[in-house]
Amino acid sequence: MTIATPAVVTRNLHGSASGQPVKFATTGALPTGVVAGTIYYVIAAGLTTNAFQCSATVGGAAVNTSGAQSGTHTVEKTGALPTGVTAGTVYYARNVTTDTFEFATAPGGASIATSGTQSGTFNVATGNDSNSGLTLAQALLTTQAAWDKASNLDGGTHDIFIQLADSVYTSVTYLNFGPVAGNQKYIQGNTTFPSNVLVSTTGTPCFAGGGRVSVTFRGMEVRTFTSGSCFYAANFAYFTIGSGMRFGACAEAHLRADTLGFILAQNFGYTVSGAAGYHAFCNGGSMTFSGVAMTVYGNPAWAAAFAQVSGPCLLVGYLWTIAAGSATGTRTVINGNGVMNLFGAAQSTLPGSANGTPTTGGQII
């Protein structure tokens, strides 16, 4: 966020349209003119793919900022449902037409009446985990149900795609089926506007895999709160980080590979916009980053380190660089005979503010 008249908020591929309600939070202090938790509205003036201005009212004058600011700021889309409807509640469709439907609190119940005002863009999860998941009309409700059904498909000779609609997903998905060999499995969202597909969990990972599973992720933003890593691979799980990925705030590690788990990021850049305990954590597993340029927003802080390698495991970073931005905290922690291979690149090429020193047999080469 700039301190200017008007203030400009930069967020890569924010996906917001004019009139979208947003609110800000910070680990430090917002500039004068913006109040944390207050709802503002994106305006048409200055609206681009990666930046926007906002107003205190819909279509109003742009907010101006002054003074100083500190910490890491975050911006979230928000809005208000009309009276009579509660976010996160399950309702049941009735009187369905091609383009509209009414809904009730119970199957076959009376249609709900609403009153008051509303704002923002609403996401309606209209799937049902009893559906087949093979067409839009047969959409599933949860990612877990989609994965469980996919486990019965022929993944040896066909690619399998699980398409996430623009929405917020708040449950962990446990991934466990099939051998690593065979064709690829994809879980994908919106590669043009990744933040429109938000996987945000509390107390669990976003995705956890084991048992010879192989899957590629692309086009989504991932966050965790309280505990849990965004991606957790162990016991022969093989995760690939594909195009259009965004890593938000994370309670533990954005990427974690435990015993015999493997994570690959290759030839696709991604965005890091939130603080975490670690960005990459190998604890008996391995990771490879090849030709990956990170774009870092908001100067995120690493509570432990940007990358940690512990135990007899390997992290390879070949042309693993910062395309833009910076971060604070220790860059590396390497111990327990772990190895981090940067192909001769300096630690200072990684996001952070202080280099680490290998201990207990750890090596950086």
C-alpha positions as CSV (number, residue, x, y, z in Angstrom):
1,M,0.0,0.0,0.0
2,T,1.4,3.4,-1.0
3,I,1.3,6.5,1.2
4,A,-0.1,8.8,-1.4
5,T,-3.1,10.6,-2.8
6,P,-4.8,8.4,-3.8
7,A,-3.4,5.3,-2.0
8,V,-2.7,2.3,-4.3
9,V,-2.9,-1.3,-3.0
10,T,-0.7,-3.8,-4.9
11,R,-1.6,-7.5,-4.8
12,N,-0.6,-9.8,-7.6
13,L,-3.7,-11.2,-9.5
14,H,-6.1,-9.9,-6.8
15,G,-9.2,-10.8,-8.9
16,S,-11.3,-8.0,-7.4
17,A,-13.9,-6.1,-9.5
18,S,-15.1,-2.5,-8.9
19,G,-17.5,-2.5,-5.9
20,Q,-15.8,-5.5,-4.2
21,P,-15.8,-5.0,-0.4
22,V,-12.3,-5.5,1.2
23,K,-10.8,-5.1,4.6
24,F,-7.2,-4.8,5.8
25,A,-5.2,-6.3,8.6
26,T,-1.6,-5.8,9.6
27,T,1.2,-7.1,11.9
28,G,2.3,-3.6,12.5
29,A,0.6,-0.3,11.7
30,L,-1.5,0.8,8.7
31,P,-0.9,4.3,7.3
32,T,-3.3,7.1,8.4
33,G,-6.4,7.0,6.4
34,V,-6.9,3.2,6.6
35,V,-8.3,1.4,9.6
36,A,-7.9,-2.3,10.2
37,G,-11.1,-4.3,10.0
38,T,-13.1,-1.5,8.3
39,I,-14.8,-2.4,5.0
40,Y,-13.7,-0.4,2.0
41,Y,-14.8,-0.8,-1.7
42,V,-12.6,-1.3,-4.7
43,I,-13.3,1.5,-7.3
44,A,-12.9,1.6,-11.0
45,A,-10.3,4.3,-11.0
46,G,-6.8,2.8,-11.2
47,L,-8.1,-0.8,-11.2
48,T,-5.6,-3.2,-12.9
49,T,-4.8,-6.9,-12.7
50,N,-2.3,-6.4,-9.8
51,A,-3.4,-3.1,-8.1
52,F,-6.5,-1.2,-7.0
53,Q,-7.7,1.9,-5.2
54,C,-10.5,1.8,-2.7
55,S,-13.1,4.0,-1.1
56,A,-15.1,4.2,2.1
57,T,-18.3,4.0,0.1
58,V,-19.4,2.2,-3.1
59,G,-18.2,4.3,-6.1
60,G,-16.9,7.0,-3.7
61,A,-13.8,9.0,-3.7
62,A,-10.5,7.2,-3.4
63,V,-8.9,6.8,0.1
64,N,-5.8,8.9,0.7
65,T,-3.0,7.9,3.1
66,S,-0.4,9.7,5.0
67,G,2.1,9.2,7.8
68,A,4.0,6.0,8.2
69,Q,3.3,2.3,8.1
70,S,5.0,-0.9,9.3
71,G,4.7,-4.6,9.4
72,T,3.0,-6.9,6.9
73,H,-0.4,-5.9,5.6
74,T,-3.0,-8.3,4.3
75,V,-6.2,-7.6,2.4
76,E,-9.2,-9.9,2.2
77,K,-12.4,-9.8,0.2
78,T,-15.4,-9.5,2.3
79,G,-19.1,-8.6,2.1
80,A,-22.4,-8.8,3.9
81,L,-25.3,-11.2,3.3
82,P,-28.8,-10.0,3.7
83,T,-30.7,-10.7,6.9
84,G,-32.0,-14.3,6.9
85,V,-28.9,-15.9,5.5
86,T,-25.9,-17.0,7.4
87,A,-22.5,-17.6,5.9
88,G,-21.3,-21.3,6.1
89,T,-24.8,-22.7,6.7
90,V,-26.1,-25.5,4.6
91,Y,-29.3,-24.7,2.8
92,Y,-31.4,-26.9,0.4
93,A,-32.4,-25.7,-3.1
94,R,-36.1,-25.7,-4.2
95,N,-38.1,-24.2,-7.0
96,V,-35.1,-24.6,-9.3
97,T,-35.1,-23.0,-12.8
98,T,-32.3,-22.8,-15.4
99,D,-30.8,-19.6,-13.8
100,T,-32.4,-19.3,-10.4
101,F,-33.4,-21.2,-7.3
102,E,-34.9,-20.6,-3.9
103,F,-33.6,-22.3,-0.7
104,A,-34.8,-23.6,2.6
105,T,-33.2,-24.6,5.9
106,A,-34.4,-28.2,5.5
107,P,-35.2,-30.5,2.5
108,G,-38.7,-29.6,1.2
109,G,-39.0,-26.8,3.7
110,A,-40.3,-23.3,3.1
111,S,-38.3,-20.9,1.0
112,I,-36.2,-18.4,3.1
113,A,-37.2,-14.7,2.9
114,T,-34.4,-12.1,3.2
115,S,-34.4,-8.4,4.1
116,G,-32.0,-5.5,4.7
117,T,-29.0,-4.9,2.5
118,Q,-26.2,-6.9,1.0
119,S,-22.8,-6.2,-0.5
120,G,-19.9,-8.0,-2.2
121,T,-19.7,-11.0,-4.4
122,F,-21.2,-14.2,-3.0
123,N,-19.8,-17.7,-3.6
124,V,-22.5,-20.4,-3.5
125,A,-21.3,-24.0,-3.0
126,T,-24.0,-25.9,-4.8
127,G,-22.4,-29.3,-5.1
128,N,-23.4,-32.5,-3.4
129,D,-20.9,-35.2,-2.4
130,S,-23.4,-37.8,-3.5
131,N,-23.1,-36.6,-7.1
132,S,-20.8,-38.1,-9.7
133,G,-18.6,-35.1,-10.1
134,L,-18.3,-35.7,-13.8
135,T,-20.3,-32.6,-15.0
136,L,-21.2,-29.2,-13.7
137,A,-24.7,-30.4,-13.0
138,Q,-23.2,-33.2,-11.0
139,A,-20.7,-31.1,-9.1
140,L,-19.4,-32.3,-5.7
141,L,-19.3,-30.2,-2.6
142,T,-15.8,-31.0,-1.1
143,T,-12.4,-31.6,-2.5
144,Q,-12.1,-34.7,-0.4
145,A,-15.1,-36.3,-2.1
146,A,-13.7,-35.5,-5.5
147,W,-10.4,-37.1,-4.6
148,D,-12.1,-40.2,-3.1
149,K,-14.1,-40.7,-6.3
150,A,-11.0,-40.1,-8.4
151,S,-9.3,-43.0,-6.6
152,N,-11.7,-45.4,-8.4
153,L,-10.7,-44.1,-11.9
154,D,-8.0,-45.4,-14.2
155,G,-5.0,-43.2,-13.3
156,G,-2.6,-45.5,-15.1
157,T,-3.5,-44.6,-18.6
158,H,-5.5,-41.4,-18.2
159,D,-4.8,-38.0,-16.6
160,I,-7.3,-37.1,-13.9
161,F,-8.3,-33.5,-13.3
162,I,-10.1,-32.2,-10.2
163,Q,-11.4,-28.6,-11.0
164,L,-12.1,-26.3,-8.0
165,A,-14.6,-23.5,-8.7
166,D,-13.9,-20.0,-7.4
167,S,-14.7,-20.2,-3.7
168,V,-13.3,-20.7,-0.2
169,Y,-12.4,-24.3,0.9
170,T,-11.9,-24.8,4.6
171,S,-11.3,-28.5,5.0
172,V,-8.2,-30.6,4.7
173,T,-7.9,-33.0,1.8
174,Y,-6.2,-36.3,2.5
175,L,-4.6,-37.7,-0.6
176,N,-3.8,-41.4,-0.7
177,F,-4.2,-43.7,-3.7
178,G,-2.4,-45.4,-6.5
179,P,1.3,-45.8,-7.4
180,V,3.6,-42.9,-8.3
181,A,3.8,-44.4,-11.8
182,G,1.2,-43.8,-14.5
183,N,-0.4,-40.6,-15.7
184,Q,-0.7,-37.4,-13.7
185,K,-3.4,-36.3,-11.3
186,Y,-4.2,-32.5,-11.0
187,I,-6.0,-30.5,-8.5
188,Q,-6.5,-27.1,-10.1
189,G,-8.3,-23.8,-9.5
190,N,-8.0,-20.5,-11.3
191,T,-4.5,-20.0,-12.8
192,T,-5.5,-16.4,-14.0
193,F,-6.7,-15.3,-10.5
194,P,-5.3,-17.8,-8.0
195,S,-6.7,-15.9,-5.0
196,N,-10.3,-16.5,-6.2
197,V,-9.7,-20.2,-5.2
198,L,-8.7,-20.0,-1.5
199,V,-7.9,-23.1,0.5
200,S,-7.8,-21.9,4.1
201,T,-7.7,-24.4,7.0
202,T,-7.5,-24.1,10.7
203,G,-5.5,-26.7,12.7
204,T,-4.8,-29.0,9.7
205,P,-2.8,-29.0,6.5
206,C,-4.6,-27.8,3.3
207,F,-3.4,-31.0,1.5
208,A,-1.8,-34.0,3.1
209,G,-0.5,-37.0,1.1
210,G,1.1,-40.4,1.7
211,G,1.2,-43.9,0.3
212,R,2.6,-43.4,-3.2
213,V,0.3,-40.7,-4.3
214,S,1.3,-38.3,-7.1
215,V,-0.5,-35.0,-7.8
216,T,0.1,-31.6,-9.3
217,F,-1.5,-28.5,-7.8
218,R,-2.1,-25.2,-9.7
219,G,-4.1,-22.0,-9.7
220,M,-5.0,-21.5,-6.0
221,E,-4.0,-19.6,-2.8
222,V,-3.3,-21.7,0.3
223,R,-3.3,-20.6,4.0
224,T,-3.3,-22.3,7.4
225,F,-4.1,-20.9,10.8
226,T,-3.3,-22.2,14.4
227,S,-1.3,-25.2,13.1
228,G,-0.7,-27.2,9.9
229,S,1.3,-26.8,6.8
230,C,-0.2,-25.9,3.4
231,F,1.3,-28.9,1.6
232,Y,2.4,-32.0,3.6
233,A,4.0,-34.9,1.8
234,A,5.2,-38.1,3.5
235,N,5.6,-41.8,3.0
236,F,6.3,-41.8,-0.8
237,A,3.8,-38.9,-1.6
238,Y,5.0,-36.9,-4.6
239,F,3.6,-33.3,-4.9
240,T,4.3,-31.0,-7.8
241,I,3.8,-27.3,-7.5
242,G,2.5,-26.1,-10.8
243,S,1.5,-22.7,-12.3
244,G,-0.5,-19.9,-10.7
245,M,0.2,-20.8,-7.1
246,R,0.1,-18.3,-4.2
247,F,1.2,-18.9,-0.6
248,G,-0.5,-16.9,2.0
249,A,-0.1,-16.8,5.8
250,C,0.8,-20.3,7.2
251,A,1.0,-21.5,10.8
252,E,3.8,-24.0,10.0
253,A,5.4,-24.6,6.6
254,H,4.2,-23.6,3.2
255,L,5.8,-26.8,1.9
256,R,6.7,-29.7,4.1
257,A,8.3,-33.1,3.1
258,D,8.5,-35.6,6.0
259,T,9.9,-39.1,5.9
260,L,10.2,-40.3,2.2
261,G,7.9,-37.5,0.9
262,F,8.9,-35.4,-2.1
263,I,7.9,-32.0,-3.4
264,L,8.9,-30.6,-6.8
265,A,8.6,-27.1,-8.1
266,Q,10.0,-26.7,-11.6
267,N,9.8,-24.0,-14.3
268,F,6.9,-22.2,-12.8
269,G,7.1,-19.0,-10.7
270,Y,4.9,-18.6,-7.7
271,T,3.9,-15.9,-5.3
272,V,4.6,-15.7,-1.5
273,S,2.4,-13.2,0.2
274,G,2.2,-14.4,3.8
275,A,4.4,-15.1,6.7
276,A,5.1,-18.7,7.8
277,G,7.2,-20.7,10.2
278,Y,9.0,-22.0,7.2
279,H,8.6,-21.7,3.5
280,A,10.2,-25.1,2.8
281,F,10.8,-27.7,5.5
282,C,12.4,-31.1,4.8
283,N,12.2,-33.4,7.8
284,G,13.4,-36.7,6.4
285,G,11.9,-36.0,3.0
286,S,13.3,-34.1,0.0
287,M,12.4,-31.2,-2.2
288,T,13.7,-29.9,-5.6
289,F,13.2,-26.3,-6.9
290,S,14.5,-25.9,-10.4
291,G,14.1,-22.7,-12.5
292,V,11.7,-21.2,-9.9
293,A,11.4,-17.4,-9.5
294,M,9.5,-16.4,-6.4
295,T,7.6,-13.1,-6.3
296,V,7.4,-12.0,-2.6
297,Y,4.9,-9.4,-1.4
298,G,4.5,-7.7,1.9
299,N,7.9,-8.5,3.3
300,P,6.8,-11.7,5.1
301,A,8.6,-12.9,8.2
302,W,9.9,-16.4,8.7
303,A,9.3,-17.4,12.4
304,A,12.0,-20.2,12.1
305,A,13.6,-20.1,8.7
306,F,12.9,-19.7,5.0
307,A,14.2,-23.3,4.4
308,Q,15.1,-26.0,6.9
309,V,16.7,-29.4,6.1
310,S,16.8,-31.8,9.1
311,G,17.8,-35.4,9.1
312,P,19.3,-37.4,6.3
313,C,17.5,-35.6,3.5
314,L,18.1,-33.2,0.6
315,L,16.8,-29.9,-0.6
316,V,17.9,-28.9,-4.1
317,G,17.6,-25.3,-5.3
318,Y,18.8,-24.8,-8.8
319,L,18.1,-21.3,-10.2
320,W,15.8,-20.8,-7.2
321,T,15.6,-17.0,-7.0
322,I,13.6,-14.0,-6.0
323,A,11.9,-12.3,-8.9
324,A,10.8,-9.3,-6.7
325,G,10.3,-8.5,-3.1
326,S,12.0,-9.4,0.2
327,A,11.4,-11.1,3.5
328,T,12.8,-11.1,7.0
329,G,14.2,-13.9,9.2
330,T,16.8,-16.6,9.0
331,R,17.3,-17.9,5.5
332,T,18.4,-21.5,6.3
333,V,18.6,-24.1,9.1
334,I,20.5,-27.2,8.1
335,N,21.2,-30.0,10.7
336,G,21.1,-33.7,11.3
337,N,23.3,-34.5,8.2
338,G,20.8,-32.7,6.0
339,V,22.1,-31.3,2.7
340,M,21.0,-28.1,0.8
341,N,22.4,-27.9,-2.7
342,L,22.1,-24.3,-4.1
343,F,24.6,-25.2,-6.9
344,G,27.1,-22.6,-5.6
345,A,24.6,-19.8,-5.2
346,A,24.9,-17.6,-2.1
347,Q,22.4,-17.9,0.7
348,S,21.6,-14.2,0.2
349,T,19.8,-15.2,-3.0
350,L,17.0,-16.6,-0.8
351,P,14.4,-14.5,0.9
352,G,15.4,-13.5,4.5
353,S,17.5,-11.0,6.4
354,A,20.2,-13.3,8.0
355,N,22.2,-16.3,6.8
356,G,22.1,-19.6,8.8
357,T,25.0,-21.8,9.8
358,P,24.9,-25.6,9.2
359,T,25.2,-27.7,12.4
360,T,25.4,-31.4,13.4
361,G,26.7,-32.6,10.0
362,G,24.5,-30.3,7.9
363,Q,25.9,-29.0,4.6
364,I,25.2,-26.3,2.2
365,I,26.8,-26.6,-1.2
